[in-house]
Amino acid sequence: MGRLLEHHAKQLLKDEGLAVPPGEIAASENEVLEIARLIGKPVVIKALVPVGRRGKAGAIRFAENPEDAVSISREMLGSSVRNFPVEQVLIEERLDIDQEWYVSITFDKNKKAPVIIASLRGGVDVEELSRSYPGEILVREVDPLSDLADYETREIFAELGVRGKLLIAAAGVLAKLYRAFQRYDAYLLEVNPLVITRDGQIMAAAAVMSVDDSAMYRQTGLTDMVQMGSERAWRPLTDLEKRMVEVNESDPYRGTARYTEMPEGDIGFMCGGGGGSLLCFDTLTALGGHPANYSEVGGNPAEEKVFGITKGILSKVGVKGLFVCHNITNNTQVDILARGIIRALEDLRVDLSTFPVVVREAGVNDAAARELFTAAGVEYYGDEVTMTEACTHMITRMQKNLADRRPG
Amino acid sequence: MAILINRHSRIVVQGITGREASMVTKHTLAYGARIAAGVTPGKGGQEVHGIPVYDTLKAACAAHELDTSVIYVPPAFVSDAVAEAVANGIKLILIPTENVPQKDAVKCLALARRAGVRVIGPNSVGMINPADRVKLGAIGGDNVERCFVPGPVGVISRSGGMTAEVSWMVRRAGYGVSTSVSIGGDALIGSTIKDLLPLFEADPETRAVVIFSEPGTSQEEEAADFILQGGFRKPLIAYIAGRFTEDMPEGTVFGHAASIISGNYGRPSLKAAYLKKAGAHVLENFDDLIPTLRQVLGSPSAVAGSAG
């Protein structure tokens, strides 16, 4: 999922015909001052970062006048919210609120259908909502094979107790939200609060939108709004991670090579596939090891992709060894893995006598892989050892290496 | 016996002329499975490893009796291919394709569900019944017997690759598999662990089931409930990978698309607790699978139908 920044999400909702608070984005105090003066009313200042629960993190604040807005934005700009640096803030007119509702649309994995979650108790996060008012949340499944019918939108708000003109208006808003959810291949669309102003308008005061990254091929208009690979990090992608995304995207139809930097660690981690990597990471950790990264390489990648990601794994500062391990492959040609890995080791002039490299690769063409790795002087295992045993060999080598380096 | 596929399965490959599909077709035929036909629009009249190709599944069904389809088409065309299979009376669909948009996945899964058609996947590496030498998808590659030999163990894996590794561990322990199923690493899949347990329960050949799990989804919790309700009474052995992800900031994907923790939802430790409560054997260490299988099944030599 790629999460959109709030101003992008709101622009898409606006395009769909929904009302959003008047506002602009600012990257400097001067811009903040200008925008706040132009609005000419009390404003809301929001840090533009792709994370949830911003209110609790102090990333949404209110200002009575332009001067306050400047001093608040001075604190926000350049700070960071849940590891994401605040480079821009969104300045919006503060609404004259009568009611705050909650509406979100997402996919329910058990029901295997889109679901709408709605409540007239908005303004708090959904976890708190379900704790405090479990009886006042309505969850409605939508038939995946037909669109949300207008009568269903009315049923939802009628069941929540909305009456009169507001019922008709709210139903109309929900129909538009669902259309936006569908149109942009959203994975999550959350409007919280959906505000009813004192003069009776319904406005999306805050919006969170995540787009299904599998659908980006047909959402070309969103390309600049969604950072590919961002669902695989809990902070902005590092430069190394961005380079690895490029390595992966350079040949999108042949194999997968995903890379996530871990905060510390000394074992270069070159594993796959999805399940095999999780198993290896757990096992190395349980044995007292510290992988420097997480990776997932599989689906029969081309040699160039293997070469690129192996170089990336080895280039992280503090990496003192390389562990290469996959489950026995169904279709990944392990001789191609071998070629890419050996090329990377040679390219970086890795000294195998001081830098442990342990490989466990079995599967398609593993006889050739064994020859290649053995000729390169790499400690190689095929299906004579289990994945767990390979992890043990790696940890042993790392510990021995550490002991050898100790003086005396 | 086994589940879902057997020597009578009549298989069609949708998208058979693609590079991957063509290779898998070759390996599947070499293994002994009966692929009767292939479909690729615009390539009707061609052959792939001796298998006739049709422009439409309708034409393929007119010429052959077909009940099982493997859909090897790019993500954008999966939904339509499933609709085509459902419309033409296919009863079992396996989808290897990864990165199917969620919107398309819910649509085609709903369509199949309503028609009573079983779907395995998307993002499944395949399934295999070694006793009958039938397989769907890339599973086993060109050296099937390395991992998959006949025996009394059912395997359900959320990871395609680990379907092979688990089955290989079963063989290493001295047994074999009745059926191994890669159910797919996506959040939205046609058949979950709980959906397959009753089939293994009903299969007289299966004496125990091994599941390979990951963070994310509530499949393991549902499976545990199903066991507690009495729906599955055979021994269940589970390994849940990705425990380290609990120490990482939540909402980050590690591994497959479905592998994501949100609050308590999807936590391996809670899945393990649920399954233990239901009486399952939850493995701390993956290699413990071998002694646990022996404990559950008795010595390999005493097990009829095992690889020995």
Interface residues (C-beta under 8 A of the other chain):
Chain A: G52 R82 N83 F107 K109 N110 K112 A113 P114 E127 D143 P144 L145 Q182 D185 Y187 D212 S214 A215 Y217 R218 E231 R232 A233 W234 T260 G272 G273 G274 G275 G276 S277 L278 L279 F281 D282 T283 T285 A286 Y294 E296 G298 G299 H326 N327 I328 T329 N330 N331 A362 G363 V364 D383 T386 M387 T388 E389
Chain B: E20 M23 V24 P75 A76 E98 N99 V100 P101 Q102 K103 A105 V106 K107 L109 A110 L111 R113 R114 V125 G126 A138 I139 G140 G141 D142 N143 R146 C147 S157 R158 S159 G160 G161 M162 T163 A164 E165 W168 M169 R172 G185 A187 L188 F212 E214 P215 T217 S218 E222 Y239 A241 G242 R243 F244 T245 M248 P249 G251 T252 V253 F254 G255 H256 A257 A258 S259 I260 G263 N285 F286 D287
